[in-house]
Each structure stands twice: as C-alpha cells, then as structure tokens.
Amino acid sequence: MQAMRQPAAAPRAARRAAPAARRACAAAPRPQPRARRAARGPRPARAGAEPEVAAPSSSDADGAAPSSSGPALDKELARFTSKTAATFAPRASGAVKNPAVRGSTLYRVFEVQAWVALVVGGLLSFNAIFPTDEPSIPRLMGMWSIWMFTVPSLRAKECMPKEKDALNLLFLLIPLLNVALPFAIKSFPVIFSADVAALAGVYAWKGVWAEVYGLPIGAGEGSEAGGGSGSSGGGGAPGP
C-alpha cells in the first residue's frame, strides 16, 4: 500500500509547486523588444530587395535651401510685377496678335520712340531745353519721361521673356524712386539719372542687354541675341 501511495503523492507535489513556478516566471523581468532584436542581430537581406537609403539630415536640407530660394524668389517677383503691371497698364482685350513683331516697321518705331524720349527727357531734366531758374512743367515731364514714354513704348512692341519681366519691374520701380528721392534731394537731374541707372541695372540683371541687343552685359552674357520672340504684347502703348 505504501508503494502505491508514493507515486500518487508525486503528482500532488508537482501540482503544488506549479503555481509557485508560474509566479516566479511572471515576476522575472522580460527582455525589451529592441533588446531581443539586437540579440537576434540584423535580418539577412532578401534577394531582390532594394537597399535602404538614409533620409537626408536637417543640416543637408538647410544647406540645399538657399540654392533653390533664389530662383523661387525671382519667379514670385516676376509673377507679382506682371500681375500688377497688367492691372495698371492693361493690354487690349481678346486674342489680338501684336502687330509690332520683331523686325517690323512698327517694332522699330516703338524702339526709336522709347530711346528718343529718354534723350529728350534727359535734356529737359538737365535744363538744356526750355531753361528756367525755377521748377517747371517741362523739367517735371523730363524727370518722368522714362516712366511715361520709354517704358510704355518698349512694352507696346513684342517683347522677349526677360525683357517683359524687366519692363514690368521698371513700371513699378521708377514711380517709387521718383516719389521717394525728392524727400532726400530735390534735383531733377539726380532723379532722372537714378531712373536711367535703374533701367540699365534691371536690364543687366535680367539679361536683356544680351538677349535683345546682343551686348555682353548682365546675366545673359554670351547668350544668342535675337533668338526668336518670347511673349507677345497686346495692342498699343499702355498709359500710366
């Protein structure tokens, strides 16, 4: 009988020890997922799988930002000046082709008219024509001649893309100069000279001297002059 009781007592002891073992396992700290992954080591690369490419760091993105901000700013400025110039100096409505195409007689008329107006305005501003010791209407018109005659005449003909952007910018820049500079210096020749410098500087910045006139000046240096027309203008010369 004792021999039969001993095998029966062994399962009872095992059943009593099972809860204690379960409690000990639950109390033991479990390894974290990252630790288990590190212990297993890197996964072997699958056949045909593309290699992982590291994402660019924030320092790389900051370094690439200035290079792309320049063209974006230039495009935004060109879009703003074009929209504003079209608002205050609108073109003819409708799909009307500009008759002053490159190489035509009307094109040359507008071209000559623009530069003759600049010369006459300079003579008036410097008091060489209708001289007077006091401020006069002719001298005032000479100071504004680039904005009233030169820029509208150049915009009236068919323009290259860079030329159109430059003229739109000048249409907004010259009035700011003519209104702001008299607070610092009241001189017709100085203000007219500032307008001429602005025209020459914007043309050089946009590369108009090289694109339209074939002069190696500014951003378009070395480009092919007269390489076809870009954007075509509308009807007659816009008024201020």
C-alpha positions as CSV (number, residue, x, y, z in Angstrom):
1,M,0.0,0.0,0.0
2,Q,2.8,2.4,0.8
3,A,4.4,1.7,-2.6
4,M,1.1,2.6,-4.3
5,R,0.7,5.9,-2.3
6,Q,4.2,7.1,-3.1
7,P,3.5,7.5,-6.9
8,A,0.2,9.3,-6.1
9,A,2.0,11.7,-3.8
10,A,4.4,12.8,-6.5
11,P,1.8,14.4,-8.8
12,R,0.3,16.3,-5.8
13,A,3.7,17.8,-5.0
14,A,4.2,18.8,-8.7
15,R,0.7,20.4,-8.7
16,R,1.6,22.4,-5.5
17,A,4.9,23.6,-7.0
18,A,3.3,24.7,-10.3
19,P,1.7,28.0,-9.0
20,A,5.0,29.0,-7.4
21,A,6.9,28.4,-10.6
22,R,4.3,30.5,-12.6
23,R,4.6,33.4,-10.1
24,A,8.4,33.3,-10.3
25,C,8.2,33.5,-14.2
26,A,5.8,36.4,-14.0
27,A,8.0,38.3,-11.6
28,A,11.1,37.8,-13.7
29,P,11.9,40.9,-16.0
30,R,11.0,40.4,-19.6
31,P,13.5,41.4,-22.3
32,Q,12.5,44.5,-24.3
33,P,11.6,44.2,-28.0
34,R,14.7,46.2,-29.0
35,A,17.0,44.0,-26.8
36,R,15.5,40.9,-28.4
37,R,16.1,42.3,-31.9
38,A,19.6,43.3,-31.0
39,A,20.3,39.8,-29.7
40,R,19.0,38.2,-32.8
41,G,21.2,40.5,-35.0
42,P,20.4,42.2,-38.3
43,R,18.0,40.4,-40.6
44,P,19.5,38.9,-43.7
45,A,18.8,40.9,-46.9
46,R,16.2,39.3,-49.1
47,A,17.1,38.6,-52.7
48,G,16.0,41.4,-55.0
49,A,15.3,43.8,-52.1
50,E,16.3,47.4,-52.7
51,P,18.9,48.8,-50.3
52,E,17.7,51.3,-47.7
53,V,18.6,54.9,-48.5
54,A,19.3,57.1,-45.5
55,A,17.0,60.1,-45.3
56,P,18.7,63.5,-45.7
57,S,19.6,65.1,-42.4
58,S,18.2,68.5,-41.4
59,S,21.7,70.1,-42.0
60,D,21.7,68.8,-45.6
61,A,18.2,70.2,-46.2
62,D,19.3,73.6,-44.7
63,G,22.3,73.7,-47.0
64,A,20.2,73.0,-50.1
65,A,17.5,75.5,-49.2
66,P,19.5,78.7,-50.1
67,S,20.4,77.4,-53.6
68,S,16.7,76.9,-54.5
69,S,15.3,80.0,-52.8
70,G,16.9,82.4,-55.4
71,P,15.0,81.1,-58.5
72,A,11.8,80.8,-56.5
73,L,12.1,84.4,-55.3
74,D,12.8,85.5,-58.8
75,K,9.7,83.7,-60.1
76,E,7.5,85.2,-57.4
77,L,8.8,88.7,-58.1
78,A,8.2,88.3,-61.8
79,R,4.7,87.0,-61.2
80,F,3.8,89.9,-58.9
81,T,5.2,92.6,-61.2
82,S,3.5,91.1,-64.2
83,K,0.1,91.0,-62.4
84,T,0.5,94.5,-61.1
85,A,1.6,96.0,-64.3
86,A,-1.2,94.3,-66.2
87,T,-3.6,95.8,-63.6
88,F,-2.4,99.4,-64.0
89,A,-1.3,99.2,-67.7
90,P,-3.8,96.7,-69.2
91,R,-3.4,95.4,-72.7
92,A,-6.0,95.1,-75.4
93,S,-8.7,92.5,-74.6
94,G,-9.2,89.5,-76.7
95,A,-6.8,87.3,-78.7
96,V,-5.3,90.1,-80.7
97,K,-1.8,89.5,-82.2
98,N,0.6,92.3,-81.6
99,P,1.4,93.9,-85.0
100,A,4.7,95.3,-83.6
101,V,6.5,91.9,-84.2
102,R,10.3,91.7,-84.2
103,G,11.7,93.0,-87.5
104,S,8.6,95.0,-88.5
105,T,8.4,98.8,-89.1
106,L,6.1,99.3,-86.1
107,Y,8.6,97.5,-83.9
108,R,11.4,99.9,-84.9
109,V,9.1,102.9,-84.4
110,F,8.4,101.9,-80.8
111,E,12.1,101.2,-80.3
112,V,13.2,104.5,-81.6
113,Q,10.4,106.4,-79.8
114,A,11.5,104.9,-76.5
115,W,15.1,105.9,-76.7
116,V,14.4,109.3,-78.2
117,A,12.0,110.0,-75.3
118,L,14.8,109.1,-72.9
119,V,17.2,111.5,-74.5
120,V,14.7,114.4,-74.7
121,G,13.7,113.8,-71.1
122,G,17.3,114.0,-70.0
123,L,17.8,117.3,-71.8
124,L,14.6,118.7,-70.2
125,S,15.7,117.4,-66.7
126,F,19.2,118.9,-67.1
127,N,17.6,122.3,-68.1
128,A,19.1,122.2,-71.6
129,I,15.8,122.7,-73.3
130,F,13.4,125.5,-72.2
131,P,15.9,126.6,-69.5
132,T,14.5,128.2,-66.4
133,D,15.7,129.0,-62.9
134,E,12.6,127.7,-61.2
135,P,10.9,124.2,-61.3
136,S,8.8,124.0,-64.4
137,I,6.4,121.6,-66.1
138,P,8.9,120.7,-68.9
139,R,11.6,119.7,-66.3
140,L,9.0,117.7,-64.4
141,M,8.0,115.9,-67.6
142,G,11.6,115.2,-68.4
143,M,12.1,113.6,-64.9
144,W,9.1,111.3,-65.6
145,S,9.8,110.7,-69.3
146,I,11.3,107.2,-68.8
147,W,8.1,106.1,-67.0
148,M,5.6,107.9,-69.2
149,F,7.2,107.3,-72.6
150,T,10.2,104.9,-72.7
151,V,8.8,102.0,-70.7
152,P,5.3,102.1,-72.3
153,S,6.9,102.3,-75.8
154,L,9.1,99.3,-75.1
155,R,6.2,97.3,-73.6
156,A,4.0,98.1,-76.6
157,K,6.2,96.1,-79.0
158,E,6.6,92.4,-79.0
159,C,9.0,91.6,-76.1
160,M,11.3,88.8,-75.2
161,P,10.5,87.0,-71.9
162,K,13.3,88.6,-70.0
163,E,12.6,92.0,-71.5
164,K,8.9,91.7,-70.4
165,D,9.9,90.9,-66.8
166,A,12.4,93.8,-66.7
167,L,9.8,96.3,-68.1
168,N,7.1,95.1,-65.7
169,L,9.6,95.6,-62.8
170,L,10.6,99.1,-64.1
171,F,7.0,100.1,-64.4
172,L,6.7,99.7,-60.6
173,L,10.2,100.7,-59.5
174,I,10.5,104.1,-61.3
175,P,7.5,105.7,-59.6
176,L,8.8,104.6,-56.2
177,L,12.1,106.3,-57.0
178,N,10.5,109.5,-58.3
179,V,8.3,109.8,-55.2
180,A,10.8,108.8,-52.6
181,L,14.0,110.6,-53.8
182,P,12.6,114.2,-53.6
183,F,12.4,113.7,-49.8
184,A,16.2,113.3,-49.8
185,I,17.3,115.6,-52.7
186,K,15.2,118.0,-54.8
187,S,17.0,117.8,-58.1
188,F,15.6,116.9,-61.5
189,P,18.9,115.8,-63.0
190,V,19.7,113.5,-60.0
191,I,16.3,111.8,-60.0
192,F,16.4,111.4,-63.8
193,S,19.9,109.8,-63.5
194,A,18.5,107.4,-60.8
195,D,15.8,106.3,-63.3
196,V,18.4,105.7,-66.0
197,A,20.6,103.8,-63.6
198,A,17.5,101.7,-62.6
199,L,16.7,100.9,-66.2
200,A,20.3,99.9,-67.0
201,G,20.6,97.9,-63.8
202,V,17.4,96.0,-64.2
203,Y,18.2,95.3,-67.9
204,A,21.6,93.9,-66.9
205,W,20.1,91.8,-64.0
206,K,17.5,90.2,-66.3
207,G,20.0,89.8,-69.2
208,V,18.0,92.0,-71.6
209,W,21.2,93.7,-73.0
210,A,22.4,90.3,-74.2
211,E,19.1,88.7,-75.1
212,V,17.7,91.6,-77.1
213,Y,20.6,93.9,-78.1
214,G,23.4,91.4,-78.2
215,L,25.5,93.3,-75.7
216,P,27.7,91.1,-73.4
217,I,26.3,92.7,-70.2
218,G,24.5,91.2,-67.3
219,A,23.0,87.7,-66.6
220,G,22.5,86.8,-70.2
221,E,26.2,87.4,-71.2
222,G,27.2,85.2,-74.0
223,S,23.6,84.2,-74.9
224,E,22.5,84.3,-78.5
225,A,21.0,87.7,-79.4
226,G,17.6,87.8,-81.1
227,G,16.9,84.1,-80.7
228,G,13.2,84.4,-81.5
229,S,10.4,86.2,-79.7
230,G,9.1,85.0,-76.4
231,S,5.9,86.6,-75.1
232,S,4.0,88.8,-77.4
233,G,2.4,92.0,-76.2
234,G,-1.1,93.3,-77.0
235,G,-2.3,96.4,-78.6
236,G,-1.0,100.0,-78.4
237,A,1.3,101.6,-75.8
238,P,-0.2,101.4,-72.3
239,G,-0.8,104.6,-70.5
240,P,0.4,105.3,-66.9
